[in-house]
Amino acid sequence: MSRRVVITGLGVVSPNGVGVDQFEKALKSGKSGVRHNAHLEELNFACQISAIPEVSDELKAQYFNPLFLKFIENTAIIFGGIAGIDAWTDAQLTPREEPDWDSGVIYGCGSMAMDEFISEKLQMVNEGKTRHLGSRVIEQTMNSGTSAFLGGYLGLGNLIGSNSSACSTGTEAVYQGFERIRRGKANLMLCGSCESHGAYNWAAFDSMRILCRDSNDQPEKGSRPMSKDAVGFVPGTGAGALVLEELEQAKRRGVKIYAEILGGEVNSGGQRSGGTMTAPSPEGVKRCIATALKDSNIGVNDIDGICGHLTSTMADPLEIKNWSEALNRKGKDFPYINALKSMIGHCLGAAGSIELAATALQLHNSYFHGSLNTGELHPEIEKYAHRSKIPEQCINFDGEIIAKASFGFGDINACLMLKKWRD
């Protein structure tokens, strides 16, 4: 069985805009969500900037009851819960009274239990006060905490699962939900990813010297994908959620369709032939793209745009080279490409789902957002992509298909092909 799958709902908790409306305004205007982080400065981090969504207590109270907020401190679950509920509502759906056996959740997370709240719990254990931990610590530390919350809140009876594949998590989660619907195992899947944040999450990256270190006094200029001056990524956090639905059911419900998912692929380079724990194998990346094209029944010239992984590191030139070789296109023939991380930093496990939400919005409303801080392109990038294909500001876009790929630690790749929906 092979059924068509469309996107009928979106939810976003992003550093540059919470909620789809604010997020889309930020995409069009080029608003940055990167700010100075006083806590990182206090801890003497080399990188003292970050990208964190602004979620007030008042906003939380619109989604969660007081008892939930009293005990749930993990920001990944809060961000993921808000994005998931928003996507469900956007798709004109409501929580079910009885289990909906045809609808499920796949909601991933990069690192769930590393933010500061867990240090307090560990200290209680060290002091012999385990009986005072409370009954809700486990759900805040298990990787499936967000998917379990959403499945219970919405009353879903199909697969309730979670994945964790570093920076590929969000794109992989959507691919898994897409496959489940396409193969007739479900009619509707809520898919996405979230990320916890804080010094404990980001300390190892700072130690590895892969975070931006030269823009502590100019936060919005810190994330510079594709620029020759890129020196490292800006750590971020947030959540994205997409409602995927079997096409005929979506038509019967008469709901808005943002885009169709044509196909995709996930693979690994096996940490061979140039691939390592921290760097993707070029062969693995190109195979992932090529297989996603074949799975989508499209050719290399059908790609009009690319939502890049592009982290503002030394990996950016290699990513452009891999796209060029996988598509056999270069110069002015290279597709348009943009880097959302220029606005929101690298949201790690949440990156792919937020970027997929941006991809769906761009297709639905016919624009292509710009990439901030590109400045003078890295000379290796100019060998493959003409400057005109890397817009610095939002442009009108009449393209049909945008490719979205993510490349994660562990040499893990995920790629999806999204097509503009036309009634």
N, C-alpha and C positions, 0 to 999 in steps of 0.2 A: 504494500500500500504506500502511495506517495501523494500526500495532500498538500495544498498550498497553505502557507502560513503568513499572516499579516500582523502588524503591530497596531493595537487599538487603544492602548493606554500608556502614558508616560508619567514618571515621578522623578524629581531631581532634588537632591540636597547638595548643592555645589558651593564651593568657596566664593563664587562670584554671583550667586543667586539661588535662593531657596524657593522651590516651586517652579513649574514650567514657565509661567509668564515672566517672572523675574530673570530666570536663567536665559530665556530666549532674548530678552532685551539686552542682557549682558553680552551674548554672542554677537548680536548685531552692532552694538556700540563699541565692542572691544574692551569691556570692563574687566579689570584684573581683580582677583580675589586674594592676591599675595600681600601679606602684611608683616610688619615687625612683630616678633614674638619675644616679649619681655622675659618669659620663663626660660627660654633657651639662652638668652643673654645671661641670666642669673647663673645658669649651669655651665657657663663658659663654653658653649657650643661654638664651633667655627662658623656654622650656619645659624644665623639668628633670625631667619624669616621663615614663614610657613603659610599654608593656605588652608584655613579652617572655616567651614560654613558658620554663619551667624544665626544661631538657633536660640531664641529667647525662651525663658520659662513660660511666658504667655503662649508662645507658639506650641511648645510641648504640651501644654494643658489642653490644646485643641484636639490632640490625638490620643493622649493617654490619661487614664484616671489617676487620682492622687496616690492610690495605693501602689500602682505600678511605678510611678515616679519616685516614690519613697524608697523603693528597694532596687530599682534598675538604674545603675549608674554608668553602664558601659555605653559609650557614645556610638559605637558601631550599631548596636541594636536600636538606639533612638533614631539615628540617621536613617538606617535601613527601614525601620518601621514607618517613618514619615513618608519616605519615597514610595514604599510599597503600597501604603494606604492611598496615597495620592494617585498612583497609577491605576489602582483598582477603581477609584472614584471617577477618574478621567475616562475610563472605559465604560462608564455608566453601569457599574456593578455595585452590589451591596453585600455585606456579610450574610452568609446563609444560615438559616435556622437549623437545617439538617446538613450533614456532610454532602458536599458536591463531589461525587465520585469521578467526574470528568475534568475537574480542575485541580491544579497542583501548584507547587512552588519549588523553584530551584534558586536559592539565594546564597551567593558565596561571600567569603570574607578572606582578606589576606592574612591579617593577624587580629584575633579577637580579644585576647586577654592580656595585652601588654600595657594598656594605659594605666594611669596612676592609681585608679581605684583598687587594682589588684594588689598593689604594694601594701595597702592598709590591711587587706585580708591576710597576706603572708605574714605581716607583723603579728597579727592576732594568733596565727598558728605558732609562730616562734615563741610567743609568750604563754603558750599552753591554753589559749582561750578558744579552742575550736568549737565549743558548744555555743559560742556567741556569733558564729559566722552567719547564721541565718540560712534559710532554705532556698534562697534564690541566687546563690553564688554560682552553682553549676551551670545554669542556663546563660549566665553572662560570660562563662569561660569556654563553653563548648562551641565549636565552630558553627554548629547548626542552630545557634540561639536565635538568629533573626528569622530563619525560615520556619523554625518551630513556632515562634511568636506569630508570624503572619498566617501560617496555616491554621492555628487555633483561633486567631482573631477573625479570620474570614470564613472559617468553617469549610476548609478544603479537604477532600478525601482522596485525591490522587497522590502522586509522588510528592512527598515533602522532603526535600534534600538540600544539601549544601556542598559546595566544592571549594577548593583552595589551591590555586595554581599561580601564586604570586601575582605579577602584573597582568597575567592573562585571565585572571579569575572571572571578571565580569563578562568578557566576550565569550569565554568558554561556557559560562552558565546559560547565556542566551542561546548558544549553539545547542546545548543539551536539551533545553526546553523546545527549541525548534524541531529537533530530531524526534522528540517524543510525540509531538503533535503530528508531524509529517508521517510518522509510521502508525498512526491510529491508536496510540496508547493514551492519549488525552485530547481534549478539545480546546483546552485553554490552560496556559501556564503563566504564572507571574514569575518573571526572571530578573535577576539583577545581582548587585554586590554592594558591599559596604566596607568600611575600614575604620578601625579604632585609631586613636592618635595620641600624641604626647611624647615626652622626652624618652620614655622607655621604648617606644616604637622606633624612634628616629636616631637613637644614640649610635647604634651599630653602623648606620649609613654615614653618620658624621665621622665616625672612626675610620671608615673605609675611604674617606675623602672623595665621595662621589656626590656630595651636596654642594650647592652654590655657596661660595665663601666670600665673594667679593661685592655683595650688594646689600649688606646689612643696613646701610643708610639709604638705600634706594630699592625697597622691596619689590615694587612693581616691575623693575628692570631685571630682576634676578633670573627669571625663567626665559631662556633665549634659544629655543629649538632652532636648529639649522643654521644658527649664526656662527661665524668664525670665532666669536668671543664667548661661546658657550663653555661654562666651566663646571657644570654639575646641575642636578635637578633640585627643585624646591619641593620639600616634603609637603604633602597635602592629605586631605581626608574628605569623606563625604559618602554619598550613596546615590545610586541610580537604579531605576526599576522600569521594566517594560512588560506590558501585558501582551502576550502572544496568543493568537487565536486562529483556529481553523477558518479559512476564508468563507465557506458557505454559512457557517454559524454567525460570523461577523455580519455578513450581508443580511441574514434573517433578522438580526437584532437592529440593523439600521444604524450602526455606530460609525463614528469617524475612523477612517483608516489612515494612519500616518505613512506607512510604507509596507512593501512586501519583502520578506526575506526569501531570496531566491535559493540560497544554499550556503555551504560553508565547509570548514575543515578545522580539525585540531590535530596537531602532531608534535613531535619532538625531534630535534636534531641529534638526540642521543649523547650530547656533550662530546661529539666527535667532529673531526674536520673543521676545526675552528670554533666549535661550540663548547661552552664551559658552563659552570654553574651560573655565571653572571653575564654571559654573552651568547647570543643566539648563533647557531650554525647557519651560515648563508645558504647552504644546501637545504637545510630543514625549512627555512623561511620561504625559499623559492618553491619548494615542493608544496608547502601549505597553501600558498597563493594559487599555484597552478591547479591543485586539486579542488580548491574552492571554486575556481572558474569552471572546471569541468562539472562539478556537482551542481552548479547553478545553470549549466547549459548556456554559457555565454563565452565570448571570445575576449582576447586581450584588448581589442579596440573598443569594446563595449563599456569599458570603465571610463567614466567621466570625471570622477573625483576620488580622492583617497583621504580618509580621516586617519592620519598617521599616529603611530605610537610615540615617536619623536619626543624624547625626554629632556633635551637640552644637555646631552652628554656626548662623549666621543663616539657613541653608537649611532648618532643621527646620520652621518655621511654613509655608513654602511647600510642603514635601512633604505635610504634613497637609492643606493646602488642595487640593492636586492630587488626593490620594486621595478627599477628600470630593466634589469635583466629578466625578471620573471614575466614582465609584460612586453619585453622587446620594444620598449618605447623610450625615447630620450629627447632632450632639447625641448622645442616647442610642441612636440608630439607627446610629451609626458603629460599625464592627467593633472588637473588641479590637485593640490595637496595642502592641507592645513594641519596645525598643531594646537589642539585645545589646551595642552599643558602650558602653553605660553600665557594663558589667562588664569589657570587654576592650579599650577604646579602638577606634581605627580601624585595622584591620589591612590597609588599603589593598587591594592585589590579592588578598589572602587573605580579605578580609571576607566576600564573598558565599558562598564555599564553607563557611566556618565557620558562618555564619548559616543556610544551608540544612541543614546537619547538625543544628543546634538546632531548626529547623522540623520536620524529620522525627522527631526524638526527642519533641517536644511532641505531635505527632499520635499517635505510636505509644503513648505512655504517658499521654495525656489530662491534660496540664497546660499552663499558659501562664505562662512565667517573667515575673517582675517587671522593672521598669526602675529602676535605682538613680538617686538624686540628682535626680529630677524636681522635687521640692519644689513651689514655686509654678509652675504652668504658664505658658508664654509666653502673654500675652493673645490673640495672634492664633490660637493653637492652640485656646483655649477657645471660639472662635467656631464651630469645626467638630467637635471631639471632646469629649464629656462626660468629666469627670474619672474617672468610674467605668469608662471604657473603657481607661484607662491604668494598670493595676495596678502598685503599687510592690513588691509581693511576689508570690511564686508562687501561682497559684490553680488550682483544678480546672477543666478545660476539656473540654466534651463536643462541641466543634465538629467539623465534617467537613472544612472546607477552610481552609487558610491560604495567603495570597498572600505571595510574597517578591519584592521588587524591589531593584535596585541602580542607582544613578545615578552615573556616573563622569565624571572630567575628559574634556573633548572633547565634552560633551553627548551621552553614550552611555548608553542605558537598556537594562535587561534585567529581565524579569519572568517568574516561573513560578508556576503554581498547583498546590499539593500537596494531596492528599486522603487522609484517614485510610483505612487498609486494613482491611477487615473480611472475614474468611474466609467 
